[in-house]
Every structure is written in C-alpha cells, then in structure tokens.
Amino acid sequence: MSPAGALDRLADAVTRAARETPLVAEGGVVSAVAPGHYRVGGLSPFLKLGERVLIPGRAEPQIGEVVRIDAQGATVKPFEGAIDARLGDRAWRLEPVSLQPDPSWRGRVVDALARPIDGRGALRLGADVVHPFREPPPAMRRARVGRHFRTGVRAIDLFTPLCAGQRIGVFAGSGVGKSTLISMLAAAQSVDTVVIALVGERGREVREFLEETLGANRDKAVMVVSTGDESPMMRRLAPNTAMAIAEYFRDRGEHVLLICDSVTRYAHAARDVALAAGEPAVSRGYPPSVFSDLPRLLERAGPGVEGSGLITGVFSVLVDGDDHNDPVADNIRGTLDGHIVLERWIADRGRYPAMNPLSSISRLARQVWRADEQTLVRKFCALIARFEETRDLRLMGGYQAGADPDLDQAVALVPKLYDALRQDPNSPKSEDPFRELAALLKG
C-alpha cells in the first residue's frame, strides 16, 4: 500500500472513532434480559428512539437500537443475533447509525451497518454523513420521471414498460422465479450505479448473485446483505442502508438502479421490532407502524429534486401463501408505480418468466407506448384473456374452428406469443421487443 493510501485509511479510522466515541458518555445498567431484547435502566432521560446502546461485553462489544423508552427504562433490540448481556452490565449511549458513502464503494459488499464483508479491507469514508432513515424529497420539488428504461426482458418491455425513476414491484409466491427475474433486471446496462439489498435471503445466494448474475456489472454495484439468519434489526436496517447509499449516488446526478429482494422480509423484521416495542398486532399479526414504515421506505426511491439524479426502484414482494391480497402486498401495491405479477400456474407450465400480462400494470406505460403499440398490447391482452377463459372448454372438445373468429385468432396466436415471451438469464437481451415479437410471430 502506498503511503498516501495508508494515511487515508488512518484518517478514516480516526474519523470513525471520533464519531462513535464521544468525549462524555451517558451510561445505565441492564435491568432485564429477554430472548429478543433487553432493558436498560438509568438512561431514559438521555435517549431518543433510534439511538444506539453499547454493552462492552465479554467477547466483543454488543450494539443495539432503542425501540421503546419509558420512565422505568429503555427497550433495546441488539443488531447481533444472540444477546450477550447480563443483569447489572453497564450500557452506554451511542449516536444513531450513520454512513459516509464514497464512489469507491462500487464493487463492494457490506452488511446493514455498512461494514465490509467481502474481505477486501476497510471502506473509504466519504465527506458527507448520511443516515439510513431519511425523509423522501419534498413532493413539489421532485423532478418528474425520465426516459424509457429498457430492462432487456421482453415480457416486461412489452406489457409493463418502465421509465427511469419509476418504482415497480415483482409480486410472487415462493419458488415462482422472482429472484431469477430480479437477477435479469440487475444486468441492465443503461444505469450508472446498481445498489442491491438482499434482505432475509439464503446465504448461499450472495456469491451466486455477485459472481454470476452481476458478472461484468459487478464493478458498478454496491451490495448490502442481511441474510435470513441475522437478527430482525439487521434485516430491518439493510433496505434503509441500501436506500441511503442509492440516495448518495442519486444526489451526485447519477441514474441509480435500486433492487430490494425482498420487501416482505423487511416487513417481517419490522413486525418483530414493533412487537418487541409493545405495539399491538392489528392486521394478520402486523402492528400499525409496519404500514407506515413501508411507504416511508418506498417513497424515497424515484426522482430526486430538480437537477439531481434519480433512482429506479425494483422491489420484490414475497406473497405469503400466494395470497395477492395479503395486507403487506396490498399496501406495497398501492404505493408503487406498477406491479409485475408472477403466477404459479404459469410457472407450472414451464413458462419463464411466469409473468401474467393480465394482472401486471405499469402506471407509466402510456408515456412509453406509441399509439400503435398501445393498441397492439391491448389486442394481445384481449386474445390472452379469451384463450385462457376457454381453456377448459377446448380441453373438453367443445371448440370448433370457424364458430368464433376472435377465439380462432387467439388459438392461432397466443401459443406463439407465449413461446416468444420465454426468456432466461442466459438468453440474449431484448433490444426492440415489438420488432422481435413481430418477427417471431411471423416465423
């Protein structure tokens, strides 16, 4: 390492220590320990919600976040999975979690606390301090969405085309191809920076996503990882950390692609934290604050203020029990600018991506489609609806060619359309979906 690089790293370490080690510390005592949280007495007058508490510990220091404050003490949820606290241990107040992103973070993998986990050394700290839990830009100062954003996935570019700065959700049950479709979207070329939040995912998928899915795009991607075995605090923090990093690059004037997989597991983690704080469950076990936290997170994506960049957000939603009217899915669907619905019955027939064009919507599609393209898409949707609603009739032999011209056209064209929409991560990216579709149908 060059002397200049060593000095930079030393300066970053001193800055980090100065921020996390105040000259005057307020302390308290652990008064109760439960499986998921502990209570600290004597600190209530000095604490605010969201601040951190440090217990020196016997092996390593343990840090938690304050989730409830009352006159008797404060409830603290640890970021670590296991609680290493005992009655009478000293606990010290710390400032809330903060980040100092830097352009050199591209190509790195960090945890929810922005600590590097890729074995490539410490991160360089930027000049600006940002906080994971920020407010979205003011509504009247936000720019409008940008140009057409091509994903390279033919089904999406045809039926639910996106604009730069749009927020779209991918709704699917488990094992329907949600993560595979997300990985195809992550390879988009027309963005400056990709920020990926893997929330509650399997640990084995992290390296697969980094090395296989991103591939050549790895150098322009920042990954924030919180696997399913980590604590609810880490899973709740990870999407907000990724959003704060995306906002940093957006404020530099860049087009950022933010991918969060999955928002449902973020909602599960937020539920665990809220229940530990004493909130009542009001809707299928979810406390009220969960339905406030979701729009607050999702609204931060999109265009920044006039003159800055924008964040195109892709959020996967794991639909519990294939119930698309689940309270979390319904809340997210009402907040986003569109939704892509993956159906299990389509996946069972071997068609991937298992997207249902009839249930999928892009609220900005009219800004992308030409008049003739919009007419063509509506015609295809009508043919698909006619084809599917008569499936049982045709299987029973009740269909006779020539009796219904619309059904004849559907029977002739829809199977070819289904074949044309098949695509996997190894398939060539779509460049002009309408032209390609016309060629495939003609052939």
C-alpha positions as CSV (number, residue, x, y, z in Angstrom):
1,M,0.0,0.0,0.0
2,S,1.3,3.5,-0.9
3,P,2.0,5.9,2.0
4,A,-0.8,8.2,0.7
5,G,-3.3,5.3,0.8
6,A,-2.2,4.3,4.3
7,L,-2.7,7.9,5.5
8,D,-6.1,8.0,4.0
9,R,-7.1,4.8,5.8
10,L,-5.6,6.1,9.1
11,A,-7.6,9.3,8.7
12,D,-10.8,7.3,8.0
13,A,-10.2,5.2,11.2
14,V,-9.7,8.3,13.3
15,T,-12.8,9.9,11.9
16,R,-14.9,6.8,12.6
17,A,-13.5,6.5,16.1
18,A,-14.2,10.2,16.9
19,R,-17.8,9.8,15.6
20,E,-18.5,6.7,17.7
21,T,-16.6,7.6,20.8
22,P,-18.0,10.8,22.4
23,L,-16.0,12.7,24.9
24,V,-18.8,12.4,27.5
25,A,-20.8,9.2,27.7
26,E,-24.1,8.6,29.4
27,G,-24.5,5.2,31.0
28,G,-27.1,2.9,32.5
29,V,-27.5,-0.7,33.8
30,V,-29.1,-3.7,32.2
31,S,-32.2,-4.4,34.3
32,A,-33.9,-7.3,32.3
33,V,-32.9,-9.7,29.6
34,A,-35.4,-11.5,27.2
35,P,-34.7,-13.8,24.2
36,G,-35.1,-10.9,21.7
37,H,-34.3,-7.8,23.6
38,Y,-33.1,-6.4,26.9
39,R,-34.0,-3.4,29.2
40,V,-31.6,-0.7,30.3
41,G,-32.4,1.4,33.4
42,G,-31.0,4.9,34.1
43,L,-30.7,6.1,30.5
44,S,-34.2,7.1,29.7
45,P,-33.8,10.9,30.2
46,F,-30.8,10.8,27.7
47,L,-32.2,8.6,24.9
48,K,-34.2,9.1,21.8
49,L,-35.8,6.4,19.6
50,G,-33.4,5.1,17.0
51,E,-30.2,5.8,19.1
52,R,-27.9,3.0,19.9
53,V,-26.7,1.4,23.2
54,L,-23.3,-0.2,23.6
55,I,-22.6,-3.1,26.1
56,P,-18.8,-3.7,26.2
57,G,-19.4,-7.5,26.5
58,R,-17.1,-10.2,27.5
59,A,-16.1,-11.3,24.0
60,E,-17.0,-8.4,21.7
61,P,-19.0,-5.2,22.2
62,Q,-22.7,-5.6,21.6
63,I,-24.7,-2.8,20.0
64,G,-28.4,-2.4,19.9
65,E,-31.0,0.1,18.9
66,V,-33.5,1.8,21.3
67,V,-37.1,0.8,20.2
68,R,-39.0,1.9,23.3
69,I,-38.5,4.4,26.1
70,D,-40.5,4.7,29.3
71,A,-39.9,6.1,32.8
72,Q,-38.6,2.7,34.1
73,G,-36.0,2.2,31.3
74,A,-35.4,1.6,27.6
75,T,-36.1,-1.5,25.5
76,V,-33.1,-2.3,23.2
77,K,-33.0,-4.7,20.3
78,P,-29.5,-5.9,19.5
79,F,-28.1,-6.0,16.0
80,E,-26.4,-9.3,16.7
81,G,-28.4,-12.5,16.7
82,A,-27.6,-13.7,20.2
83,I,-27.8,-11.5,23.3
84,D,-24.6,-11.4,25.4
85,A,-26.0,-9.3,28.2
86,R,-26.4,-10.0,31.9
87,L,-28.2,-8.2,34.7
88,G,-26.0,-5.4,36.0
89,D,-23.9,-4.9,32.9
90,R,-23.1,-1.3,32.1
91,A,-24.7,0.1,28.9
92,W,-23.5,3.3,27.2
93,R,-25.4,5.6,24.8
94,L,-24.3,6.0,21.2
95,E,-25.4,8.2,18.3
96,P,-27.8,6.7,15.7
97,V,-26.4,4.7,12.8
98,S,-24.8,6.9,10.2
99,L,-22.9,6.2,6.9
100,Q,-20.3,8.1,4.9
101,P,-20.7,6.7,1.3
102,D,-18.0,7.2,-1.3
103,P,-17.7,6.4,-5.0
104,S,-15.1,3.8,-4.1
105,W,-17.9,1.7,-2.6
106,R,-18.8,0.4,-6.0
107,G,-17.8,-3.2,-6.3
108,R,-18.0,-3.8,-2.6
109,V,-20.3,-5.9,-0.4
110,V,-21.3,-4.6,3.0
111,D,-23.7,-5.5,5.8
112,A,-26.6,-3.5,7.1
113,L,-24.3,-1.4,9.3
114,A,-22.1,-0.6,6.2
115,R,-19.3,-2.8,7.4
116,P,-17.4,-4.6,4.6
117,I,-17.9,-8.3,4.5
118,D,-16.1,-9.1,1.2
119,G,-12.6,-9.4,2.7
120,R,-11.2,-6.5,0.7
121,G,-10.3,-4.3,3.6
122,A,-11.9,-1.2,5.1
123,L,-14.2,1.1,3.2
124,R,-13.0,4.6,2.4
125,L,-15.3,7.2,4.1
126,G,-16.8,10.0,2.1
127,A,-17.1,13.6,3.1
128,D,-20.8,13.6,3.8
129,V,-22.6,11.8,6.7
130,V,-26.0,10.4,5.8
131,H,-28.5,8.4,7.9
132,P,-30.3,5.3,6.9
133,F,-33.7,6.6,7.9
134,R,-34.2,9.7,5.9
135,E,-37.2,11.5,4.6
136,P,-38.1,11.4,0.9
137,P,-37.6,14.6,-1.2
138,P,-40.5,17.2,-0.9
139,A,-43.3,16.4,-3.3
140,M,-43.3,19.8,-5.1
141,R,-39.5,19.8,-5.5
142,R,-39.2,16.4,-7.0
143,A,-38.3,16.0,-10.7
144,R,-40.5,14.0,-13.0
145,V,-39.7,10.5,-14.2
146,G,-37.2,10.3,-17.0
147,R,-36.9,8.5,-20.3
148,H,-37.9,4.9,-21.2
149,F,-35.9,2.5,-19.2
150,R,-35.3,-0.8,-21.2
151,T,-34.8,-3.8,-19.0
152,G,-34.0,-6.3,-21.7
153,V,-36.7,-8.6,-20.5
154,R,-39.2,-8.9,-23.4
155,A,-42.3,-9.6,-21.4
156,I,-41.7,-6.5,-19.2
157,D,-40.7,-4.2,-22.0
158,L,-43.9,-5.2,-23.9
159,F,-46.6,-5.3,-21.3
160,T,-45.2,-3.2,-18.3
161,P,-42.6,-0.8,-19.8
162,L,-40.7,1.2,-17.3
163,C,-39.4,4.8,-17.1
164,A,-36.2,5.9,-15.4
165,G,-37.1,6.8,-11.8
166,Q,-40.2,4.5,-11.7
167,R,-40.8,2.2,-8.8
168,I,-42.0,-1.3,-9.7
169,G,-42.9,-4.3,-7.6
170,V,-42.4,-8.0,-8.5
171,F,-45.1,-10.0,-6.7
172,A,-44.8,-13.7,-6.5
173,G,-45.1,-16.7,-4.2
174,S,-42.1,-18.8,-3.2
175,G,-40.4,-20.7,-6.0
176,V,-42.1,-19.0,-8.9
177,G,-39.0,-17.3,-10.3
178,K,-39.0,-14.0,-8.5
179,S,-35.3,-13.9,-7.7
180,T,-34.4,-15.1,-11.2
181,L,-36.3,-12.2,-12.8
182,I,-34.8,-9.8,-10.3
183,S,-31.3,-11.0,-11.4
184,M,-32.2,-10.4,-15.1
185,L,-33.2,-6.8,-14.2
186,A,-30.0,-6.3,-12.3
187,A,-28.0,-6.7,-15.6
188,A,-29.5,-3.6,-17.1
189,Q,-26.8,-1.5,-18.9
190,S,-28.3,1.9,-19.0
191,V,-27.6,2.9,-15.4
192,D,-24.6,4.4,-13.7
193,T,-24.7,2.6,-10.4
194,V,-26.6,-0.5,-9.1
195,V,-27.4,-0.8,-5.4
196,I,-28.7,-4.2,-4.3
197,A,-30.3,-5.1,-0.9
198,L,-30.5,-8.8,-0.2
199,V,-32.8,-9.0,2.8
200,G,-33.5,-12.3,4.5
201,E,-32.2,-14.3,1.6
202,R,-30.3,-17.6,1.7
203,G,-26.6,-17.2,2.5
204,R,-25.5,-19.3,-0.5
205,E,-27.2,-16.9,-2.9
206,V,-25.0,-14.0,-2.1
207,R,-21.9,-15.2,-4.0
208,E,-24.1,-16.6,-6.8
209,F,-25.7,-13.2,-7.3
210,L,-22.4,-11.4,-7.1
211,E,-20.3,-13.6,-9.3
212,E,-22.8,-15.0,-11.8
213,T,-25.7,-12.5,-12.0
214,L,-23.8,-9.3,-11.9
215,G,-20.8,-10.5,-13.8
216,A,-19.3,-7.6,-15.7
217,N,-21.6,-5.2,-13.8
218,R,-20.0,-6.0,-10.5
219,D,-17.7,-3.0,-10.6
220,K,-20.6,-0.6,-10.6
221,A,-22.7,-2.4,-8.0
222,V,-22.9,-1.9,-4.2
223,M,-24.4,-4.9,-2.4
224,V,-26.0,-4.6,1.1
225,V,-26.5,-8.1,2.5
226,S,-28.5,-9.3,5.5
227,T,-29.2,-13.0,5.3
228,G,-32.1,-14.8,6.9
229,D,-30.1,-16.0,9.9
230,E,-29.3,-12.4,11.0
231,S,-31.3,-10.5,13.6
232,P,-34.5,-8.6,12.8
233,M,-32.7,-5.4,13.5
234,M,-30.2,-6.1,10.7
235,R,-32.9,-7.2,8.2
236,R,-34.9,-4.0,9.1
237,L,-31.9,-1.8,8.6
238,A,-30.5,-3.3,5.4
239,P,-33.0,-1.8,2.9
240,N,-32.7,1.6,4.5
241,T,-28.9,1.4,4.3
242,A,-29.2,0.5,0.6
243,M,-31.6,3.3,0.1
244,A,-29.3,5.8,1.8
245,I,-26.4,4.7,-0.5
246,A,-28.6,5.0,-3.6
247,E,-29.6,8.5,-2.5
248,Y,-26.0,9.4,-2.2
249,F,-25.3,8.4,-5.8
250,R,-28.5,10.0,-6.9
251,D,-27.6,13.3,-5.4
252,R,-24.4,13.2,-7.4
253,G,-26.6,13.3,-10.5
254,E,-26.4,9.6,-11.4
255,H,-29.1,7.2,-12.6
256,V,-29.2,4.5,-9.9
257,L,-30.9,1.1,-10.2
258,L,-32.0,0.0,-6.7
259,I,-33.0,-3.6,-6.2
260,C,-34.5,-4.8,-2.9
261,D,-35.2,-8.5,-2.5
262,S,-37.4,-8.7,-0.6
263,V,-39.6,-6.0,0.9
264,T,-41.8,-8.7,2.6
265,R,-38.9,-9.9,4.7
266,Y,-38.2,-6.3,5.6
267,A,-41.9,-6.1,6.8
268,H,-41.4,-9.3,8.8
269,A,-38.4,-7.8,10.5
270,A,-40.2,-4.5,11.2
271,R,-43.0,-6.5,12.7
272,D,-40.7,-8.3,15.1
273,V,-39.2,-5.0,16.2
274,A,-42.6,-3.3,16.7
275,L,-43.9,-6.2,18.7
276,A,-40.9,-6.1,21.0
277,A,-41.6,-2.4,21.5
278,G,-45.1,-3.3,22.7
279,E,-47.2,-2.4,19.7
280,P,-50.5,-4.4,19.3
281,A,-51.0,-6.6,16.3
282,V,-53.9,-5.2,14.2
283,S,-53.8,-7.0,10.8
284,R,-52.7,-10.6,10.4
285,G,-50.1,-10.1,13.2
286,Y,-48.7,-6.8,11.8
287,P,-48.6,-3.7,14.1
288,P,-49.7,-0.3,12.7
289,S,-46.1,1.0,12.4
290,V,-45.3,-1.5,9.7
291,F,-47.8,0.0,7.3
292,S,-46.2,3.4,8.0
293,D,-42.7,2.2,7.6
294,L,-43.3,0.6,4.1
295,P,-44.4,3.8,2.3
296,R,-41.7,5.8,4.0
297,L,-39.1,3.4,2.6
298,L,-40.6,3.1,-0.9
299,E,-41.3,6.8,-1.4
300,R,-37.6,7.5,-1.0
301,A,-36.9,5.9,-4.4
302,G,-37.8,7.7,-7.6
303,P,-36.6,11.1,-9.0
304,G,-34.6,13.4,-6.7
305,V,-35.1,17.1,-6.5
306,E,-34.8,19.1,-9.8
307,G,-31.2,19.0,-11.1
308,S,-30.2,15.8,-9.3
309,G,-30.3,12.2,-10.5
310,L,-33.0,9.5,-10.0
311,I,-33.5,6.1,-8.5
312,T,-35.3,3.4,-10.5
313,G,-36.6,1.0,-7.8
314,V,-37.3,-2.7,-8.3
315,F,-38.8,-4.3,-5.1
316,S,-39.6,-7.9,-4.9
317,V,-42.6,-8.9,-2.8
318,L,-42.9,-12.4,-1.5
319,V,-46.7,-13.1,-1.4
320,D,-47.5,-15.3,1.6
321,G,-49.5,-18.4,0.6
322,D,-49.9,-17.0,-2.9
323,D,-52.4,-14.5,-1.5
324,H,-52.0,-11.4,-3.5
325,N,-54.4,-9.6,-1.1
326,D,-52.1,-10.1,1.8
327,P,-52.0,-6.8,3.8
328,V,-48.3,-6.2,3.2
329,A,-48.7,-6.9,-0.6
330,D,-51.8,-4.7,-0.8
331,N,-50.0,-1.8,1.0
332,I,-47.0,-2.1,-1.2
333,R,-49.0,-2.4,-4.4
334,G,-50.9,0.8,-3.6
335,T,-47.6,2.7,-3.1
336,L,-45.6,1.7,-6.1
337,D,-45.9,2.9,-9.7
338,G,-46.8,-0.5,-11.0
339,H,-46.6,-4.2,-10.3
340,I,-45.4,-7.4,-12.1
341,V,-47.3,-10.4,-11.1
342,L,-45.7,-13.9,-11.4
343,E,-48.2,-16.8,-11.2
344,R,-47.5,-20.3,-10.0
345,W,-49.9,-21.8,-12.6
346,I,-47.7,-20.2,-15.4
347,A,-44.5,-21.5,-13.8
348,D,-46.0,-25.0,-13.5
349,R,-46.4,-25.0,-17.3
350,G,-42.7,-24.2,-17.7
351,R,-43.1,-20.7,-19.0
352,Y,-40.5,-18.3,-17.5
353,P,-40.6,-15.5,-16.6
354,A,-44.0,-16.6,-15.2
355,M,-45.5,-13.1,-15.7
356,N,-49.2,-12.7,-16.0
357,P,-49.7,-9.8,-18.5
358,L,-53.4,-9.5,-17.5
359,S,-52.6,-8.8,-13.8
360,S,-49.4,-6.8,-14.3
361,I,-49.6,-3.0,-14.6
362,S,-47.2,-0.2,-15.3
363,R,-48.8,3.1,-14.4
364,L,-46.4,5.0,-16.6
365,A,-46.8,2.7,-19.7
366,R,-48.6,5.4,-21.6
367,Q,-45.6,7.6,-21.5
368,V,-43.6,4.8,-23.3
369,W,-46.0,3.2,-25.8
370,R,-46.8,4.8,-29.1
371,A,-50.4,4.8,-30.1
372,D,-50.0,1.7,-32.4
373,E,-48.0,-0.1,-29.7
374,Q,-50.7,0.5,-27.1
375,T,-53.4,-0.8,-29.5
376,L,-51.3,-3.9,-30.2
377,V,-50.7,-4.6,-26.5
378,R,-54.4,-4.3,-25.7
379,K,-55.2,-6.6,-28.6
380,F,-52.8,-9.2,-27.3
381,C,-54.2,-8.9,-23.7
382,A,-57.7,-9.5,-25.1
383,L,-56.5,-12.6,-27.0
384,I,-54.7,-14.0,-24.0
385,A,-57.9,-13.4,-21.8
386,R,-60.0,-15.2,-24.5
387,F,-57.5,-18.0,-24.8
388,E,-57.3,-18.7,-21.0
389,E,-61.0,-18.4,-20.2
390,T,-61.9,-21.0,-22.8
391,R,-59.1,-23.5,-21.9
392,D,-61.4,-25.9,-20.1
393,L,-63.9,-25.7,-23.0
394,R,-61.3,-26.6,-25.5
395,L,-59.9,-29.4,-23.4
396,M,-63.4,-30.9,-23.3
397,G,-63.6,-30.8,-27.1
398,G,-66.2,-28.0,-27.1
399,Y,-64.3,-25.8,-29.5
400,Q,-65.0,-25.8,-33.3
401,A,-62.9,-23.7,-35.6
402,G,-64.8,-21.1,-37.5
403,A,-67.6,-20.6,-34.9
404,D,-65.8,-17.7,-33.2
405,P,-63.3,-15.6,-35.2
406,D,-61.8,-14.0,-32.1
407,L,-61.3,-17.4,-30.5
408,D,-59.8,-18.7,-33.7
409,Q,-57.3,-15.9,-33.7
410,A,-56.5,-16.5,-30.0
411,V,-55.9,-20.2,-30.6
412,A,-53.6,-19.4,-33.5
413,L,-51.5,-16.6,-32.0
414,V,-51.4,-17.0,-28.2
415,P,-49.3,-20.2,-28.1
416,K,-46.8,-18.4,-30.4
417,L,-46.9,-15.4,-28.2
418,Y,-46.1,-17.5,-25.1
419,D,-43.2,-19.0,-26.9
420,A,-41.9,-15.6,-27.9
421,L,-42.0,-14.4,-24.3
422,R,-39.9,-17.2,-22.9
423,Q,-36.6,-15.9,-21.6
424,D,-34.0,-16.9,-19.0
425,P,-30.8,-15.2,-17.7
426,N,-28.7,-16.8,-20.4
427,S,-31.0,-15.6,-23.3
428,P,-29.9,-12.6,-25.3
429,K,-31.4,-9.3,-24.1
430,S,-34.3,-7.8,-25.9
431,E,-33.4,-4.7,-27.9
432,D,-36.6,-3.9,-29.7
433,P,-39.4,-6.1,-28.2
434,F,-42.1,-5.1,-30.7
435,R,-40.0,-5.8,-33.7
436,E,-38.7,-9.1,-32.2
437,L,-42.2,-10.2,-31.4
438,A,-43.4,-9.4,-34.9
439,A,-40.6,-11.5,-36.4
440,L,-41.2,-14.4,-34.0
441,L,-44.9,-14.5,-34.7
442,K,-44.3,-14.2,-38.4
443,G,-41.9,-17.1,-38.3
